[in-house]
Amino acid sequence: MKRRRSLQDKALLALRQAVKEVVERHRKTGRLLAVWKNGKVKRVSAAQ
């Protein structure tokens, strides 16, 4: 029998899917992504 997902599980899945879509869109258009690294905001290419 299939286990029902909690609201938290559904939210995490939706967030992960949204991030994948944003990264893919930025990769296709060549735009940089803003990421948090070592306490600072850095802009990196989506290919990384």
PDB file of N, H, CA, C and O in Angstrom:
ATOM      1  N   MET A   1       0.830  -1.164   0.000  1.00  0.00           N
ATOM      2  CA  MET A   1       0.000   0.000   0.000  1.00  0.00           C
ATOM      3  C   MET A   1       0.887   1.244   0.000  1.00  0.00           C
ATOM      4  O   MET A   1       1.934   1.275   0.647  1.00  0.00           O
ATOM      5  N   LYS A   2       0.456   2.260  -0.729  1.00  0.00           N
ATOM      6  H   LYS A   2      -0.394   2.235  -1.255  1.00  0.00           H
ATOM      7  CA  LYS A   2       1.221   3.486  -0.868  1.00  0.00           C
ATOM      8  C   LYS A   2       1.087   4.356   0.382  1.00  0.00           C
ATOM      9  O   LYS A   2      -0.011   4.576   0.892  1.00  0.00           O
ATOM     10  N   ARG A   3       2.245   4.849   0.863  1.00  0.00           N
ATOM     11  H   ARG A   3       3.137   4.670   0.449  1.00  0.00           H
ATOM     12  CA  ARG A   3       2.253   5.695   2.057  1.00  0.00           C
ATOM     13  C   ARG A   3       1.871   7.123   1.684  1.00  0.00           C
ATOM     14  O   ARG A   3       2.340   7.646   0.673  1.00  0.00           O
ATOM     15  N   ARG A   4       1.036   7.746   2.479  1.00  0.00           N
ATOM     16  H   ARG A   4       0.655   7.320   3.300  1.00  0.00           H
ATOM     17  CA  ARG A   4       0.637   9.137   2.235  1.00  0.00           C
ATOM     18  C   ARG A   4       1.763  10.061   2.674  1.00  0.00           C
ATOM     19  O   ARG A   4       2.371   9.865   3.726  1.00  0.00           O
ATOM     20  N   ARG A   5       2.028  11.058   1.863  1.00  0.00           N
ATOM     21  H   ARG A   5       1.534  11.217   1.008  1.00  0.00           H
ATOM     22  CA  ARG A   5       3.077  12.020   2.176  1.00  0.00           C
ATOM     23  C   ARG A   5       2.536  13.105   3.099  1.00  0.00           C
ATOM     24  O   ARG A   5       1.388  13.535   2.987  1.00  0.00           O
ATOM     25  N   SER A   6       3.406  13.532   4.015  1.00  0.00           N
ATOM     26  H   SER A   6       4.339  13.182   4.106  1.00  0.00           H
ATOM     27  CA  SER A   6       3.025  14.619   4.918  1.00  0.00           C
ATOM     28  C   SER A   6       3.098  15.939   4.148  1.00  0.00           C
ATOM     29  O   SER A   6       3.631  15.997   3.040  1.00  0.00           O
ATOM     30  N   LEU A   7       2.565  16.974   4.743  1.00  0.00           N
ATOM     31  H   LEU A   7       2.132  16.926   5.643  1.00  0.00           H
ATOM     32  CA  LEU A   7       2.608  18.294   4.133  1.00  0.00           C
ATOM     33  C   LEU A   7       4.058  18.748   3.962  1.00  0.00           C
ATOM     34  O   LEU A   7       4.398  19.380   2.962  1.00  0.00           O
ATOM     35  N   GLN A   8       4.899  18.431   4.918  1.00  0.00           N
ATOM     36  H   GLN A   8       4.624  17.917   5.730  1.00  0.00           H
ATOM     37  CA  GLN A   8       6.320  18.788   4.846  1.00  0.00           C
ATOM     38  C   GLN A   8       6.988  18.074   3.671  1.00  0.00           C
ATOM     39  O   GLN A   8       7.765  18.692   2.944  1.00  0.00           O
ATOM     40  N   ASP A   9       6.706  16.801   3.474  1.00  0.00           N
ATOM     41  H   ASP A   9       6.075  16.298   4.065  1.00  0.00           H
ATOM     42  CA  ASP A   9       7.271  16.056   2.347  1.00  0.00           C
ATOM     43  C   ASP A   9       6.830  16.663   1.017  1.00  0.00           C
ATOM     44  O   ASP A   9       7.633  16.797   0.093  1.00  0.00           O
ATOM     45  N   LYS A  10       5.561  17.025   0.926  1.00  0.00           N
ATOM     46  H   LYS A  10       4.909  16.915   1.677  1.00  0.00           H
ATOM     47  CA  LYS A  10       5.044  17.630  -0.301  1.00  0.00           C
ATOM     48  C   LYS A  10       5.715  18.974  -0.572  1.00  0.00           C
ATOM     49  O   LYS A  10       6.035  19.293  -1.717  1.00  0.00           O
ATOM     50  N   ALA A  11       5.926  19.760   0.484  1.00  0.00           N
ATOM     51  H   ALA A  11       5.666  19.501   1.415  1.00  0.00           H
ATOM     52  CA  ALA A  11       6.572  21.065   0.333  1.00  0.00           C
ATOM     53  C   ALA A  11       8.010  20.903  -0.141  1.00  0.00           C
ATOM     54  O   ALA A  11       8.457  21.638  -1.021  1.00  0.00           O
ATOM     55  N   LEU A  12       8.741  19.948   0.433  1.00  0.00           N
ATOM     56  H   LEU A  12       8.378  19.351   1.148  1.00  0.00           H
ATOM     57  CA  LEU A  12      10.121  19.709   0.015  1.00  0.00           C
ATOM     58  C   LEU A  12      10.196  19.263  -1.443  1.00  0.00           C
ATOM     59  O   LEU A  12      11.074  19.705  -2.184  1.00  0.00           O
ATOM     60  N   LEU A  13       9.291  18.398  -1.852  1.00  0.00           N
ATOM     61  H   LEU A  13       8.578  18.038  -1.250  1.00  0.00           H
ATOM     62  CA  LEU A  13       9.265  17.945  -3.241  1.00  0.00           C
ATOM     63  C   LEU A  13       8.987  19.108  -4.188  1.00  0.00           C
ATOM     64  O   LEU A  13       9.620  19.221  -5.237  1.00  0.00           O
ATOM     65  N   ALA A  14       8.046  19.967  -3.821  1.00  0.00           N
ATOM     66  H   ALA A  14       7.532  19.874  -2.968  1.00  0.00           H
ATOM     67  CA  ALA A  14       7.715  21.129  -4.652  1.00  0.00           C
ATOM     68  C   ALA A  14       8.893  22.086  -4.735  1.00  0.00           C
ATOM     69  O   ALA A  14       9.172  22.625  -5.806  1.00  0.00           O
ATOM     70  N   LEU A  15       9.587  22.308  -3.631  1.00  0.00           N
ATOM     71  H   LEU A  15       9.360  21.870  -2.761  1.00  0.00           H
ATOM     72  CA  LEU A  15      10.743  23.196  -3.615  1.00  0.00           C
ATOM     73  C   LEU A  15      11.871  22.647  -4.484  1.00  0.00           C
ATOM     74  O   LEU A  15      12.479  23.389  -5.255  1.00  0.00           O
ATOM     75  N   ARG A  16      12.147  21.365  -4.363  1.00  0.00           N
ATOM     76  H   ARG A  16      11.653  20.762  -3.736  1.00  0.00           H
ATOM     77  CA  ARG A  16      13.200  20.738  -5.180  1.00  0.00           C
ATOM     78  C   ARG A  16      12.880  20.837  -6.668  1.00  0.00           C
ATOM     79  O   ARG A  16      13.764  21.113  -7.479  1.00  0.00           O
ATOM     80  N   GLN A  17      11.629  20.615  -7.023  1.00  0.00           N
ATOM     81  H   GLN A  17      10.911  20.391  -6.364  1.00  0.00           H
ATOM     82  CA  GLN A  17      11.215  20.705  -8.425  1.00  0.00           C
ATOM     83  C   GLN A  17      11.375  22.133  -8.936  1.00  0.00           C
ATOM     84  O   GLN A  17      11.838  22.346 -10.056  1.00  0.00           O
ATOM     85  N   ALA A  18      10.994  23.107  -8.116  1.00  0.00           N
ATOM     86  H   ALA A  18      10.618  22.934  -7.205  1.00  0.00           H
ATOM     87  CA  ALA A  18      11.117  24.510  -8.516  1.00  0.00           C
ATOM     88  C   ALA A  18      12.577  24.893  -8.726  1.00  0.00           C
ATOM     89  O   ALA A  18      12.899  25.606  -9.676  1.00  0.00           O
ATOM     90  N   VAL A  19      13.457  24.429  -7.853  1.00  0.00           N
ATOM     91  H   VAL A  19      13.196  23.850  -7.081  1.00  0.00           H
ATOM     92  CA  VAL A  19      14.889  24.724  -7.990  1.00  0.00           C
ATOM     93  C   VAL A  19      15.436  24.102  -9.272  1.00  0.00           C
ATOM     94  O   VAL A  19      16.201  24.745  -9.991  1.00  0.00           O
ATOM     95  N   LYS A  20      15.058  22.870  -9.563  1.00  0.00           N
ATOM     96  H   LYS A  20      14.437  22.348  -8.979  1.00  0.00           H
ATOM     97  CA  LYS A  20      15.504  22.214 -10.799  1.00  0.00           C
ATOM     98  C   LYS A  20      15.090  23.023 -12.021  1.00  0.00           C
ATOM     99  O   LYS A  20      15.874  23.197 -12.954  1.00  0.00           O
ATOM    100  N   GLU A  21      13.853  23.516 -12.011  1.00  0.00           N
ATOM    101  H   GLU A  21      13.216  23.374 -11.253  1.00  0.00           H
ATOM    102  CA  GLU A  21      13.359  24.288 -13.148  1.00  0.00           C
ATOM    103  C   GLU A  21      14.115  25.604 -13.306  1.00  0.00           C
ATOM    104  O   GLU A  21      14.431  26.008 -14.425  1.00  0.00           O
ATOM    105  N   VAL A  22      14.405  26.269 -12.199  1.00  0.00           N
ATOM    106  H   VAL A  22      14.148  25.941 -11.290  1.00  0.00           H
ATOM    107  CA  VAL A  22      15.135  27.530 -12.257  1.00  0.00           C
ATOM    108  C   VAL A  22      16.559  27.304 -12.765  1.00  0.00           C
ATOM    109  O   VAL A  22      17.036  28.049 -13.621  1.00  0.00           O
ATOM    110  N   VAL A  23      17.231  26.293 -12.252  1.00  0.00           N
ATOM    111  H   VAL A  23      16.843  25.687 -11.557  1.00  0.00           H
ATOM    112  CA  VAL A  23      18.595  25.994 -12.699  1.00  0.00           C
ATOM    113  C   VAL A  23      18.597  25.675 -14.181  1.00  0.00           C
ATOM    114  O   VAL A  23      19.459  26.162 -14.912  1.00  0.00           O
ATOM    115  N   GLU A  24      17.662  24.878 -14.637  1.00  0.00           N
ATOM    116  H   GLU A  24      16.962  24.482 -14.044  1.00  0.00           H
ATOM    117  CA  GLU A  24      17.594  24.522 -16.058  1.00  0.00           C
ATOM    118  C   GLU A  24      17.332  25.752 -16.920  1.00  0.00           C
ATOM    119  O   GLU A  24      17.949  25.906 -17.974  1.00  0.00           O
ATOM    120  N   ARG A  25      16.432  26.625 -16.491  1.00  0.00           N
ATOM    121  H   ARG A  25      15.931  26.500 -15.634  1.00  0.00           H
ATOM    122  CA  ARG A  25      16.129  27.845 -17.241  1.00  0.00           C
ATOM    123  C   ARG A  25      17.364  28.751 -17.324  1.00  0.00           C
ATOM    124  O   ARG A  25      17.649  29.320 -18.377  1.00  0.00           O
ATOM    125  N   HIS A  26      18.087  28.881 -16.221  1.00  0.00           N
ATOM    126  H   HIS A  26      17.855  28.419 -15.365  1.00  0.00           H
ATOM    127  CA  HIS A  26      19.291  29.707 -16.215  1.00  0.00           C
ATOM    128  C   HIS A  26      20.394  29.080 -17.075  1.00  0.00           C
ATOM    129  O   HIS A  26      21.147  29.788 -17.745  1.00  0.00           O
ATOM    130  N   ARG A  27      20.478  27.758 -17.048  1.00  0.00           N
ATOM    131  H   ARG A  27      19.867  27.184 -16.504  1.00  0.00           H
ATOM    132  CA  ARG A  27      21.479  27.075 -17.878  1.00  0.00           C
ATOM    133  C   ARG A  27      21.214  27.328 -19.356  1.00  0.00           C
ATOM    134  O   ARG A  27      22.139  27.603 -20.121  1.00  0.00           O
ATOM    135  N   LYS A  28      19.954  27.236 -19.755  1.00  0.00           N
ATOM    136  H   LYS A  28      19.202  27.014 -19.134  1.00  0.00           H
ATOM    137  CA  LYS A  28      19.595  27.428 -21.159  1.00  0.00           C
ATOM    138  C   LYS A  28      19.820  28.862 -21.631  1.00  0.00           C
ATOM    139  O   LYS A  28      20.205  29.086 -22.779  1.00  0.00           O
ATOM    140  N   THR A  29      19.581  29.836 -20.747  1.00  0.00           N
ATOM    141  H   THR A  29      19.269  29.654 -19.814  1.00  0.00           H
ATOM    142  CA  THR A  29      19.702  31.233 -21.145  1.00  0.00           C
ATOM    143  C   THR A  29      21.076  31.822 -20.844  1.00  0.00           C
ATOM    144  O   THR A  29      21.368  32.943 -21.260  1.00  0.00           O
ATOM    145  N   GLY A  30      21.928  31.080 -20.126  1.00  0.00           N
ATOM    146  H   GLY A  30      21.690  30.169 -19.788  1.00  0.00           H
ATOM    147  CA  GLY A  30      23.268  31.563 -19.821  1.00  0.00           C
ATOM    148  C   GLY A  30      23.331  32.561 -18.685  1.00  0.00           C
ATOM    149  O   GLY A  30      24.352  33.225 -18.505  1.00  0.00           O
ATOM    150  N   ARG A  31      22.266  32.683 -17.916  1.00  0.00           N
ATOM    151  H   ARG A  31      21.436  32.144 -18.062  1.00  0.00           H
ATOM    152  CA  ARG A  31      22.238  33.619 -16.788  1.00  0.00           C
ATOM    153  C   ARG A  31      22.947  33.010 -15.583  1.00  0.00           C
ATOM    154  O   ARG A  31      23.039  31.789 -15.458  1.00  0.00           O
ATOM    155  N   LEU A  32      23.444  33.864 -14.706  1.00  0.00           N
ATOM    156  H   LEU A  32      23.369  34.856 -14.808  1.00  0.00           H
ATOM    157  CA  LEU A  32      24.109  33.415 -13.491  1.00  0.00           C
ATOM    158  C   LEU A  32      23.086  33.152 -12.393  1.00  0.00           C
ATOM    159  O   LEU A  32      22.017  33.762 -12.360  1.00  0.00           O
ATOM    160  N   LEU A  33      23.433  32.234 -11.499  1.00  0.00           N
ATOM    161  H   LEU A  33      24.302  31.739 -11.526  1.00  0.00           H
ATOM    162  CA  LEU A  33      22.603  31.925 -10.333  1.00  0.00           C
ATOM    163  C   LEU A  33      23.236  32.558  -9.098  1.00  0.00           C
ATOM    164  O   LEU A  33      24.461  32.570  -8.969  1.00  0.00           O
ATOM    165  N   ALA A  34      22.436  33.071  -8.209  1.00  0.00           N
ATOM    166  H   ALA A  34      21.441  33.061  -8.314  1.00  0.00           H
ATOM    167  CA  ALA A  34      22.927  33.580  -6.933  1.00  0.00           C
ATOM    168  C   ALA A  34      22.833  32.451  -5.912  1.00  0.00           C
ATOM    169  O   ALA A  34      21.759  31.887  -5.700  1.00  0.00           O
ATOM    170  N   VAL A  35      23.962  32.122  -5.278  1.00  0.00           N
ATOM    171  H   VAL A  35      24.834  32.580  -5.450  1.00  0.00           H
ATOM    172  CA  VAL A  35      23.999  31.052  -4.281  1.00  0.00           C
ATOM    173  C   VAL A  35      24.683  31.570  -3.016  1.00  0.00           C
ATOM    174  O   VAL A  35      25.489  32.499  -3.066  1.00  0.00           O
ATOM    175  N   TRP A  36      24.350  30.961  -1.896  1.00  0.00           N
ATOM    176  H   TRP A  36      23.695  30.206  -1.855  1.00  0.00           H
ATOM    177  CA  TRP A  36      24.940  31.312  -0.624  1.00  0.00           C
ATOM    178  C   TRP A  36      26.094  30.355  -0.377  1.00  0.00           C
ATOM    179  O   TRP A  36      25.891  29.141  -0.343  1.00  0.00           O
ATOM    180  N   LYS A  37      27.321  30.888  -0.201  1.00  0.00           N
ATOM    181  H   LYS A  37      27.486  31.874  -0.229  1.00  0.00           H
ATOM    182  CA  LYS A  37      28.486  30.040   0.005  1.00  0.00           C
ATOM    183  C   LYS A  37      29.423  30.710   1.007  1.00  0.00           C
ATOM    184  O   LYS A  37      29.821  31.860   0.823  1.00  0.00           O
ATOM    185  N   ASN A  38      29.769  29.988   2.057  1.00  0.00           N
ATOM    186  H   ASN A  38      29.445  29.054   2.206  1.00  0.00           H
ATOM    187  CA  ASN A  38      30.679  30.490   3.092  1.00  0.00           C
ATOM    188  C   ASN A  38      30.218  31.830   3.661  1.00  0.00           C
ATOM    189  O   ASN A  38      31.037  32.716   3.906  1.00  0.00           O
ATOM    190  N   GLY A  39      28.930  31.977   3.869  1.00  0.00           N
ATOM    191  H   GLY A  39      28.266  31.257   3.670  1.00  0.00           H
ATOM    192  CA  GLY A  39      28.398  33.174   4.483  1.00  0.00           C
ATOM    193  C   GLY A  39      28.281  34.371   3.552  1.00  0.00           C
ATOM    194  O   GLY A  39      27.993  35.479   4.005  1.00  0.00           O
ATOM    195  N   LYS A  40      28.499  34.166   2.262  1.00  0.00           N
ATOM    196  H   LYS A  40      28.732  33.266   1.893  1.00  0.00           H
ATOM    197  CA  LYS A  40      28.414  35.257   1.299  1.00  0.00           C
ATOM    198  C   LYS A  40      27.603  34.817   0.085  1.00  0.00           C
ATOM    199  O   LYS A  40      27.497  33.630  -0.222  1.00  0.00           O
ATOM    200  N   VAL A  41      27.041  35.801  -0.589  1.00  0.00           N
ATOM    201  H   VAL A  41      27.127  36.766  -0.340  1.00  0.00           H
ATOM    202  CA  VAL A  41      26.312  35.523  -1.817  1.00  0.00           C
ATOM    203  C   VAL A  41      27.306  35.527  -2.965  1.00  0.00           C
ATOM    204  O   VAL A  41      28.099  36.458  -3.107  1.00  0.00           O
ATOM    205  N   LYS A  42      27.262  34.479  -3.786  1.00  0.00           N
ATOM    206  H   LYS A  42      26.619  33.722  -3.670  1.00  0.00           H
ATOM    207  CA  LYS A  42      28.129  34.386  -4.958  1.00  0.00           C
ATOM    208  C   LYS A  42      27.248  34.155  -6.176  1.00  0.00           C
ATOM    209  O   LYS A  42      26.176  33.556  -6.088  1.00  0.00           O
ATOM    210  N   ARG A  43      27.719  34.640  -7.299  1.00  0.00           N
ATOM    211  H   ARG A  43      28.590  35.127  -7.371  1.00  0.00           H
ATOM    212  CA  ARG A  43      27.016  34.406  -8.563  1.00  0.00           C
ATOM    213  C   ARG A  43      27.831  33.382  -9.348  1.00  0.00           C
ATOM    214  O   ARG A  43      29.012  33.597  -9.619  1.00  0.00           O
ATOM    215  N   VAL A  44      27.199  32.273  -9.710  1.00  0.00           N
ATOM    216  H   VAL A  44      26.240  32.098  -9.490  1.00  0.00           H
ATOM    217  CA  VAL A  44      27.875  31.198 -10.427  1.00  0.00           C
ATOM    218  C   VAL A  44      27.050  30.800 -11.643  1.00  0.00           C
ATOM    219  O   VAL A  44      25.842  31.035 -11.693  1.00  0.00           O
ATOM    220  N   SER A  45      27.707  30.204 -12.607  1.00  0.00           N
ATOM    221  H   SER A  45      28.688  30.013 -12.566  1.00  0.00           H
ATOM    222  CA  SER A  45      26.978  29.745 -13.783  1.00  0.00           C
ATOM    223  C   SER A  45      26.179  28.498 -13.407  1.00  0.00           C
ATOM    224  O   SER A  45      26.548  27.775 -12.482  1.00  0.00           O
ATOM    225  N   ALA A  46      25.109  28.256 -14.108  1.00  0.00           N
ATOM    226  H   ALA A  46      24.809  28.843 -14.860  1.00  0.00           H
ATOM    227  CA  ALA A  46      24.260  27.105 -13.826  1.00  0.00           C
ATOM    228  C   ALA A  46      24.955  25.793 -14.174  1.00  0.00           C
ATOM    229  O   ALA A  46      24.551  24.734 -13.695  1.00  0.00           O
ATOM    230  N   ALA A  47      25.990  25.851 -14.996  1.00  0.00           N
ATOM    231  H   ALA A  47      26.319  26.712 -15.385  1.00  0.00           H
ATOM    232  CA  ALA A  47      26.730  24.658 -15.370  1.00  0.00           C
ATOM    233  C   ALA A  47      27.493  24.081 -14.176  1.00  0.00           C
ATOM    234  O   ALA A  47      27.788  22.886 -14.152  1.00  0.00           O
ATOM    235  N   GLN A  48      27.810  24.908 -13.199  1.00  0.00           N
ATOM    236  H   GLN A  48      27.570  25.879 -13.219  1.00  0.00           H
ATOM    237  CA  GLN A  48      28.534  24.440 -12.015  1.00  0.00           C
ATOM    238  C   GLN A  48      27.557  23.758 -11.133  1.00  0.00           C
ATOM    239  O   GLN A  48      27.925  23.273 -10.063  1.00  0.00           O
TER     240      GLN A  48
END
